[in-house]
Amino acid sequence: MGRVIGYTGLEKIGQTLAPIVIRRRKSEVLMQLPVRTDQNLMVPMTQMQMLHHQQNADVVAQIVNRWRKFKFLSDKDQRRLACAL
């Protein structure tokens, strides 16, 4: 109940917006794009970030140990693991 299961009238929205929205596909502009440049910068965590990270690491360790022992995770543990990761 109350879930979106589909959309209708998308063609009409597209037609309405066509005069004011420029729509181009990546394949159409790929040759115009500059070469991709990636740069990884290592930034230290703040104390608060480190605290949250450690708390989540502890939760993950507990759940993994439980899984190793019982070879089973409850739905609750699966949700907690996903959140902690």
MOPAC internal coordinates of N, CA, C and O (Angstrom, degrees):
PM7 1SCF
backbone

  N    0.0000 0     0.00 0     0.00 0    0    0    0
  C    1.4505 1     0.00 0     0.00 0    1    0    0
  C    1.5171 1   110.03 1     0.00 0    2    1    0
  O    1.2310 1   120.56 1   -43.74 1    3    2    1
  N    1.2930 1   116.53 1   136.26 1    3    2    1
  C    1.4425 1   121.29 1   177.31 1    5    3    2
  C    1.5217 1   114.31 1    76.21 1    6    5    3
  O    1.2310 1   120.41 1  -172.11 1    7    6    5
  N    1.3356 1   116.82 1     7.89 1    7    6    5
  C    1.4587 1   120.63 1   179.93 1    9    7    6
  C    1.5170 1   110.31 1   -91.47 1   10    9    7
  O    1.2310 1   120.84 1   -36.33 1   11   10    9
  N    1.3258 1   116.00 1   143.67 1   11   10    9
  C    1.4590 1   120.37 1   174.25 1   13   11   10
  C    1.5201 1   107.46 1   -80.20 1   14   13   11
  O    1.2310 1   120.77 1   -55.76 1   15   14   13
  N    1.3217 1   116.13 1   124.24 1   15   14   13
  C    1.4652 1   119.37 1  -179.92 1   17   15   14
  C    1.5239 1   111.77 1  -112.82 1   18   17   15
  O    1.2310 1   120.40 1   175.73 1   19   18   17
  N    1.3074 1   116.84 1    -4.27 1   19   18   17
  C    1.4617 1   120.38 1   178.26 1   21   19   18
  C    1.5168 1   110.26 1   173.09 1   22   21   19
  O    1.2310 1   121.16 1    -9.15 1   23   22   21
  N    1.3074 1   115.38 1   170.85 1   23   22   21
  C    1.4511 1   121.50 1   179.67 1   25   23   22
  C    1.5184 1   108.93 1  -124.96 1   26   25   23
  O    1.2310 1   120.99 1   -34.43 1   27   26   25
  N    1.3069 1   115.71 1   145.57 1   27   26   25
  C    1.4615 1   120.40 1   176.54 1   29   27   26
  C    1.5203 1   108.67 1  -123.51 1   30   29   27
  O    1.2310 1   120.81 1   -23.77 1   31   30   29
  N    1.2985 1   116.06 1   156.23 1   31   30   29
  C    1.4533 1   120.87 1   175.92 1   33   31   30
  C    1.5175 1   114.96 1    76.36 1   34   33   31
  O    1.2310 1   119.90 1  -161.63 1   35   34   33
  N    1.3236 1   117.80 1    18.37 1   35   34   33
  C    1.4615 1   119.86 1  -179.29 1   37   35   34
  C    1.5286 1   112.03 1   -65.81 1   38   37   35
  O    1.2310 1   120.65 1   147.74 1   39   38   37
  N    1.3335 1   116.37 1   -32.26 1   39   38   37
  C    1.4679 1   119.73 1   178.88 1   41   39   38
  C    1.5218 1   110.03 1   -62.26 1   42   41   39
  O    1.2310 1   120.42 1   138.58 1   43   42   41
  N    1.3235 1   116.79 1   -41.42 1   43   42   41
  C    1.4669 1   121.20 1  -179.50 1   45   43   42
  C    1.5282 1   110.72 1   -64.77 1   46   45   43
  O    1.2310 1   120.63 1   140.17 1   47   46   45
  N    1.3435 1   116.40 1   -39.83 1   47   46   45
  C    1.4655 1   119.88 1   177.77 1   49   47   46
  C    1.5270 1   109.45 1   -63.01 1   50   49   47
  O    1.2310 1   120.67 1   136.57 1   51   50   49
  N    1.3270 1   116.32 1   -43.43 1   51   50   49
  C    1.4618 1   120.50 1   178.54 1   53   51   50
  C    1.5112 1   112.30 1   -60.77 1   54   53   51
  O    1.2310 1   120.32 1   138.62 1   55   54   53
  N    1.3222 1   117.00 1   -41.38 1   55   54   53
  C    1.4646 1   121.34 1   179.48 1   57   55   54
  C    1.5251 1   110.75 1   -67.72 1   58   57   55
  O    1.2310 1   120.44 1   141.97 1   59   58   57
  N    1.3200 1   116.76 1   -38.03 1   59   58   57
  C    1.4651 1   121.44 1  -179.95 1   61   59   58
  C    1.5278 1   110.95 1   -66.17 1   62   61   59
  O    1.2310 1   120.61 1   139.75 1   63   62   61
  N    1.3324 1   116.44 1   -40.25 1   63   62   61
  C    1.4588 1   120.60 1  -176.99 1   65   63   62
  C    1.5268 1   114.10 1   -85.05 1   66   65   63
  O    1.2310 1   119.85 1   164.53 1   67   66   65
  N    1.3387 1   117.89 1   -15.47 1   67   66   65
  C    1.4623 1   121.91 1  -175.38 1   69   67   66
  C    1.5272 1   114.36 1   -51.28 1   70   69   67
  O    1.2310 1   118.74 1   138.59 1   71   70   69
  N    1.3302 1   120.01 1   -41.41 1   71   70   69
  C    1.4722 1   118.75 1  -178.18 1   73   71   70
  C    1.5349 1   114.09 1   -68.61 1   74   73   71
  O    1.2310 1   119.72 1   160.12 1   75   74   73
  N    1.3257 1   118.14 1   -19.88 1   75   74   73
  C    1.4599 1   119.43 1  -175.32 1   77   75   74
  C    1.5298 1   113.99 1  -115.97 1   78   77   75
  O    1.2310 1   119.82 1   171.32 1   79   78   77
  N    1.3187 1   117.95 1    -8.68 1   79   78   77
  C    1.4579 1   121.27 1  -179.18 1   81   79   78
  C    1.5231 1   109.26 1  -114.75 1   82   81   79
  O    1.2310 1   121.05 1   -52.08 1   83   82   81
  N    1.3277 1   115.60 1   127.92 1   83   82   81
  C    1.4611 1   120.18 1   175.81 1   85   83   82
  C    1.5226 1   107.19 1   -89.54 1   86   85   83
  O    1.2310 1   120.78 1   -57.56 1   87   86   85
  N    1.3100 1   116.12 1   122.44 1   87   86   85
  C    1.4629 1   121.01 1  -177.39 1   89   87   86
  C    1.5119 1   108.93 1  -121.59 1   90   89   87
  O    1.2310 1   120.58 1   -67.80 1   91   90   89
  N    1.3277 1   116.51 1   112.20 1   91   90   89
  C    1.4583 1   120.58 1   176.39 1   93   91   90
  C    1.5202 1   108.57 1  -129.35 1   94   93   91
  O    1.2310 1   121.08 1   -36.43 1   95   94   93
  N    1.2891 1   115.53 1   143.57 1   95   94   93
  C    1.4561 1   120.83 1   178.82 1   97   95   94
  C    1.5278 1   109.68 1   -85.32 1   98   97   95
  O    1.2310 1   121.47 1   -24.75 1   99   98   97
  N    1.3447 1   114.78 1   155.25 1   99   98   97
  C    1.4599 1   120.68 1  -179.99 1  101   99   98
  C    1.5294 1   110.64 1   -56.82 1  102  101   99
  O    1.2310 1   120.47 1   140.13 1  103  102  101
  N    1.3215 1   116.70 1   -39.87 1  103  102  101
  C    1.4590 1   120.02 1  -178.52 1  105  103  102
  C    1.5300 1   111.96 1   -63.26 1  106  105  103
  O    1.2310 1   120.24 1   153.54 1  107  106  105
  N    1.3331 1   117.16 1   -26.46 1  107  106  105
  C    1.4614 1   121.18 1  -179.66 1  109  107  106
  C    1.5341 1   112.33 1   -78.69 1  110  109  107
  O    1.2310 1   119.90 1   154.23 1  111  110  109
  N    1.3215 1   117.79 1   -25.77 1  111  110  109
  C    1.4631 1   120.80 1  -175.67 1  113  111  110
  C    1.5278 1   113.08 1  -116.40 1  114  113  111
  O    1.2310 1   119.87 1  -177.58 1  115  114  113
  N    1.3146 1   117.85 1     2.42 1  115  114  113
  C    1.4592 1   121.79 1  -174.12 1  117  115  114
  C    1.5285 1   112.60 1   -54.20 1  118  117  115
  O    1.2310 1   120.18 1   139.38 1  119  118  117
  N    1.3236 1   117.27 1   -40.62 1  119  118  117
  C    1.4635 1   120.67 1  -178.39 1  121  119  118
  C    1.5356 1   111.64 1   -71.13 1  122  121  119
  O    1.2310 1   119.98 1   162.44 1  123  122  121
  N    1.3206 1   117.64 1   -17.56 1  123  122  121
  C    1.4646 1   121.60 1  -179.41 1  125  123  122
  C    1.5365 1   112.12 1   -89.95 1  126  125  123
  O    1.2310 1   120.42 1   167.73 1  127  126  125
  N    1.3113 1   116.81 1   -12.27 1  127  126  125
  C    1.4566 1   120.65 1  -176.59 1  129  127  126
  C    1.5268 1   111.01 1   -80.96 1  130  129  127
  O    1.2310 1   120.18 1   -33.29 1  131  130  129
  N    1.3359 1   117.26 1   146.71 1  131  130  129
  C    1.4664 1   119.38 1   176.44 1  133  131  130
  C    1.5252 1   110.34 1   -71.68 1  134  133  131
  O    1.2310 1   121.04 1   -16.03 1  135  134  133
  N    1.3220 1   115.62 1   163.97 1  135  134  133
  C    1.4616 1   120.89 1   177.01 1  137  135  134
  C    1.5285 1   108.07 1   -63.49 1  138  137  135
  O    1.2310 1   121.14 1   -42.35 1  139  138  137
  N    1.3076 1   115.43 1   137.65 1  139  138  137
  C    1.4605 1   120.23 1  -179.43 1  141  139  138
  C    1.5297 1   110.28 1   -67.81 1  142  141  139
  O    1.2310 1   121.11 1   -43.62 1  143  142  141
  N    1.3225 1   115.48 1   136.38 1  143  142  141
  C    1.4536 1   121.75 1   177.80 1  145  143  142
  C    1.5203 1   108.37 1  -125.19 1  146  145  143
  O    1.2310 1   120.57 1   -57.53 1  147  146  145
  N    1.3226 1   116.51 1   122.47 1  147  146  145
  C    1.4620 1   121.48 1   176.85 1  149  147  146
  C    1.5153 1   108.89 1  -108.60 1  150  149  147
  O    1.2310 1   120.94 1   -40.33 1  151  150  149
  N    1.3037 1   115.81 1   139.67 1  151  150  149
  C    1.4566 1   120.16 1   177.19 1  153  151  150
  C    1.5230 1   107.54 1  -139.71 1  154  153  151
  O    1.2310 1   120.63 1   -61.74 1  155  154  153
  N    1.3173 1   116.40 1   118.26 1  155  154  153
  C    1.4634 1   121.55 1   178.64 1  157  155  154
  C    1.5177 1   109.08 1   -96.25 1  158  157  155
  O    1.2310 1   121.15 1   -55.38 1  159  158  157
  N    1.3125 1   115.40 1   124.62 1  159  158  157
  C    1.4571 1   120.88 1   178.55 1  161  159  158
  C    1.5173 1   108.54 1  -116.76 1  162  161  159
  O    1.2310 1   120.35 1   -53.52 1  163  162  161
  N    1.3178 1   116.94 1   126.48 1  163  162  161
  C    1.4496 1   121.68 1   177.69 1  165  163  162
  C    1.5319 1   108.72 1   -85.33 1  166  165  163
  O    1.2310 1   121.00 1   -58.19 1  167  166  165
  N    1.3048 1   115.69 1   121.81 1  167  166  165
  C    1.4554 1   121.43 1  -178.19 1  169  167  166
  C    1.5277 1   107.49 1  -122.67 1  170  169  167
  O    1.2310 1   119.94 1   -55.09 1  171  170  169
  N    1.3231 1   117.72 1   124.91 1  171  170  169
  C    1.4675 1   118.82 1  -179.45 1  173  171  170
  C    1.5255 1   111.51 1   -66.96 1  174  173  171
  O    1.2310 1   121.19 1   -33.21 1  175  174  173
  N    1.3304 1   115.34 1   146.79 1  175  174  173
  C    1.4598 1   120.89 1   177.89 1  177  175  174
  C    1.5263 1   110.09 1   -74.23 1  178  177  175
  O    1.2310 1   121.73 1   -29.06 1  179  178  177
  N    1.3242 1   114.29 1   150.94 1  179  178  177
  C    1.4562 1   118.90 1   172.82 1  181  179  178
  C    1.5285 1   108.47 1   -75.77 1  182  181  179
  O    1.2310 1   120.14 1   -11.57 1  183  182  181
  N    1.3144 1   117.33 1   168.43 1  183  182  181
  C    1.4692 1   121.27 1   178.68 1  185  183  182
  C    1.5307 1   110.38 1   -58.94 1  186  185  183
  O    1.2310 1   120.24 1   137.90 1  187  186  185
  N    1.3390 1   117.15 1   -42.10 1  187  186  185
  C    1.4645 1   120.58 1  -179.53 1  189  187  186
  C    1.5298 1   110.89 1   -65.29 1  190  189  187
  O    1.2310 1   120.32 1   138.31 1  191  190  189
  N    1.3255 1   117.00 1   -41.69 1  191  190  189
  C    1.4617 1   120.71 1   177.45 1  193  191  190
  C    1.5224 1   110.62 1   -63.51 1  194  193  191
  O    1.2310 1   120.35 1   138.17 1  195  194  193
  N    1.3266 1   116.94 1   -41.83 1  195  194  193
  C    1.4598 1   121.27 1   179.13 1  197  195  194
  C    1.5251 1   110.98 1   -62.99 1  198  197  195
  O    1.2310 1   120.38 1   140.21 1  199  198  197
  N    1.3187 1   116.88 1   -39.79 1  199  198  197
  C    1.4602 1   121.69 1   178.15 1  201  199  198
  C    1.5285 1   110.64 1   -61.77 1  202  201  199
  O    1.2310 1   120.52 1   131.01 1  203  202  201
  N    1.3343 1   116.62 1   -48.99 1  203  202  201
  C    1.4727 1   120.52 1   179.09 1  205  203  202
  C    1.5321 1   110.82 1   -62.55 1  206  205  203
  O    1.2310 1   120.67 1   138.60 1  207  206  205
  N    1.3213 1   116.32 1   -41.40 1  207  206  205
  C    1.4605 1   120.71 1   179.42 1  209  207  206
  C    1.5301 1   110.45 1   -60.73 1  210  209  207
  O    1.2310 1   120.32 1   134.49 1  211  210  209
  N    1.3119 1   116.99 1   -45.51 1  211  210  209
  C    1.4684 1   120.84 1  -178.94 1  213  211  210
  C    1.5235 1   111.11 1   -65.94 1  214  213  211
  O    1.2310 1   120.28 1   139.65 1  215  214  213
  N    1.3360 1   117.07 1   -40.35 1  215  214  213
  C    1.4653 1   120.26 1   177.93 1  217  215  214
  C    1.5245 1   110.45 1   -61.47 1  218  217  215
  O    1.2310 1   120.44 1   135.98 1  219  218  217
  N    1.3299 1   116.77 1   -44.02 1  219  218  217
  C    1.4678 1   120.02 1   178.93 1  221  219  218
  C    1.5265 1   110.84 1   -66.65 1  222  221  219
  O    1.2310 1   119.95 1   141.53 1  223  222  221
  N    1.3280 1   117.69 1   -38.47 1  223  222  221
  C    1.4607 1   120.82 1   177.90 1  225  223  222
  C    1.5298 1   110.68 1   -62.43 1  226  225  223
  O    1.2310 1   120.42 1   141.79 1  227  226  225
  N    1.3360 1   116.81 1   -38.21 1  227  226  225
  C    1.4688 1   120.60 1   177.95 1  229  227  226
  C    1.5243 1   111.10 1   -64.93 1  230  229  227
  O    1.2310 1   120.54 1   137.73 1  231  230  229
  N    1.3298 1   116.58 1   -42.27 1  231  230  229
  C    1.4719 1   120.75 1   178.61 1  233  231  230
  C    1.5257 1   109.64 1   -62.16 1  234  233  231
  O    1.2310 1   120.41 1   134.65 1  235  234  233
  N    1.3329 1   116.81 1   -45.35 1  235  234  233
  C    1.4642 1   120.64 1  -179.89 1  237  235  234
  C    1.5246 1   110.06 1   -61.39 1  238  237  235
  O    1.2310 1   119.84 1   136.15 1  239  238  237
  N    1.3143 1   117.91 1   -43.85 1  239  238  237
  C    1.4627 1   121.46 1  -179.58 1  241  239  238
  C    1.5296 1   110.94 1   -61.50 1  242  241  239
  O    1.2310 1   120.14 1   136.70 1  243  242  241
  N    1.3262 1   117.34 1   -43.30 1  243  242  241
  C    1.4665 1   120.75 1   178.90 1  245  243  242
  C    1.5253 1   111.26 1   -61.66 1  246  245  243
  O    1.2310 1   120.65 1   134.65 1  247  246  245
  N    1.3169 1   116.36 1   -45.35 1  247  246  245
  C    1.4684 1   120.05 1  -177.44 1  249  247  246
  C    1.5252 1   110.86 1   -68.84 1  250  249  247
  O    1.2310 1   120.08 1   140.10 1  251  250  249
  N    1.3129 1   117.45 1   -39.90 1  251  250  249
  C    1.4699 1   120.61 1   178.39 1  253  251  250
  C    1.5245 1   110.21 1   -64.33 1  254  253  251
  O    1.2310 1   120.06 1   139.09 1  255  254  253
  N    1.3216 1   117.49 1   -40.91 1  255  254  253
  C    1.4621 1   120.37 1   177.22 1  257  255  254
  C    1.5223 1   111.15 1   -62.87 1  258  257  255
  O    1.2310 1   120.51 1   140.00 1  259  258  257
  N    1.3258 1   116.63 1   -40.00 1  259  258  257
  C    1.4668 1   120.62 1   177.66 1  261  259  258
  C    1.5181 1   110.15 1   -63.73 1  262  261  259
  O    1.2310 1   120.37 1   138.50 1  263  262  261
  N    1.3513 1   116.89 1   -41.50 1  263  262  261
  C    1.4547 1   120.21 1   178.92 1  265  263  262
  C    1.5327 1   110.74 1   -64.85 1  266  265  263
  O    1.2310 1   120.25 1   138.35 1  267  266  265
  N    1.3359 1   117.12 1   -41.65 1  267  266  265
  C    1.4678 1   120.03 1   179.25 1  269  267  266
  C    1.5218 1   111.12 1   -62.36 1  270  269  267
  O    1.2310 1   120.67 1   143.65 1  271  270  269
  N    1.3293 1   116.33 1   -36.35 1  271  270  269
  C    1.4634 1   120.56 1  -177.44 1  273  271  270
  C    1.5325 1   111.72 1   -74.55 1  274  273  271
  O    1.2310 1   120.34 1   133.97 1  275  274  273
  N    1.3467 1   116.96 1   -46.03 1  275  274  273
  C    1.4658 1   120.65 1  -173.29 1  277  275  274
  C    1.5227 1   114.44 1  -104.43 1  278  277  275
  O    1.2310 1   120.27 1   168.01 1  279  278  277
  N    1.3545 1   117.10 1   -11.99 1  279  278  277
  C    1.4758 1   121.33 1  -176.42 1  281  279  278
  C    1.5227 1   111.51 1    57.18 1  282  281  279
  O    1.2310 1   120.71 1  -147.61 1  283  282  281
  N    1.3180 1   116.24 1    32.39 1  283  282  281
  C    1.4647 1   122.17 1  -178.91 1  285  283  282
  C    1.5223 1   108.51 1  -155.60 1  286  285  283
  O    1.2310 1   120.77 1   -38.31 1  287  286  285
  N    1.3195 1   116.14 1   141.69 1  287  286  285
  C    1.4659 1   121.21 1   173.08 1  289  287  286
  C    1.5231 1   109.00 1  -127.42 1  290  289  287
  O    1.2310 1   121.01 1   -47.65 1  291  290  289
  N    1.3053 1   115.68 1   132.35 1  291  290  289
  C    1.4626 1   120.07 1   176.53 1  293  291  290
  C    1.5252 1   109.03 1   -69.38 1  294  293  291
  O    1.2310 1   120.67 1   -14.93 1  295  294  293
  N    1.3265 1   116.32 1   165.07 1  295  294  293
  C    1.4606 1   120.93 1   176.88 1  297  295  294
  C    1.5278 1   110.40 1   -58.08 1  298  297  295
  O    1.2310 1   120.95 1   140.38 1  299  298  297
  N    1.3321 1   115.79 1   -39.62 1  299  298  297
  C    1.4709 1   120.38 1   179.81 1  301  299  298
  C    1.5280 1   110.53 1   -61.98 1  302  301  299
  O    1.2310 1   120.47 1   134.16 1  303  302  301
  N    1.3449 1   116.71 1   -45.84 1  303  302  301
  C    1.4652 1   120.17 1   179.53 1  305  303  302
  C    1.5291 1   111.21 1   -65.60 1  306  305  303
  O    1.2310 1   120.15 1   143.40 1  307  306  305
  N    1.3130 1   117.32 1   -36.60 1  307  306  305
  C    1.4643 1   120.31 1   177.98 1  309  307  306
  C    1.5263 1   110.49 1   -63.15 1  310  309  307
  O    1.2310 1   120.31 1   137.99 1  311  310  309
  N    1.3251 1   117.02 1   -42.01 1  311  310  309
  C    1.4695 1   120.79 1   177.80 1  313  311  310
  C    1.5269 1   110.97 1   -66.35 1  314  313  311
  O    1.2310 1   120.40 1   137.06 1  315  314  313
  N    1.3369 1   116.84 1   -42.94 1  315  314  313
  C    1.4669 1   120.69 1   179.06 1  317  315  314
  C    1.5283 1   110.74 1   -62.85 1  318  317  315
  O    1.2310 1   120.62 1   139.75 1  319  318  317
  N    1.3373 1   116.41 1   -40.25 1  319  318  317
  C    1.4565 1   120.83 1   179.18 1  321  319  318
  C    1.5345 1   110.22 1   -63.67 1  322  321  319
  O    1.2310 1   120.34 1   134.43 1  323  322  321
  N    1.3103 1   116.96 1   -45.57 1  323  322  321
  C    1.4679 1   120.77 1   179.78 1  325  323  322
  C    1.5302 1   110.50 1   -61.61 1  326  325  323
  O    1.2310 1   120.10 1   139.22 1  327  326  325
  N    1.3011 1   117.40 1   -40.78 1  327  326  325
  C    1.4738 1   121.06 1   179.39 1  329  327  326
  C    1.5260 1   110.66 1   -67.86 1  330  329  327
  O    1.2310 1   120.27 1   138.54 1  331  330  329
  N    1.3116 1   117.08 1   -41.46 1  331  330  329
  C    1.4641 1   120.46 1  -177.43 1  333  331  330
  C    1.5250 1   111.87 1   -69.64 1  334  333  331
  O    1.2310 1   121.18 1   148.24 1  335  334  333
  N    1.3291 1   115.34 1   -31.76 1  335  334  333
  C    1.4630 1   118.48 1   179.05 1  337  335  334
  C    1.5074 1   110.41 1   -74.85 1  338  337  335
  O    1.2310 1   120.10 1   180.00 1  339  338  337

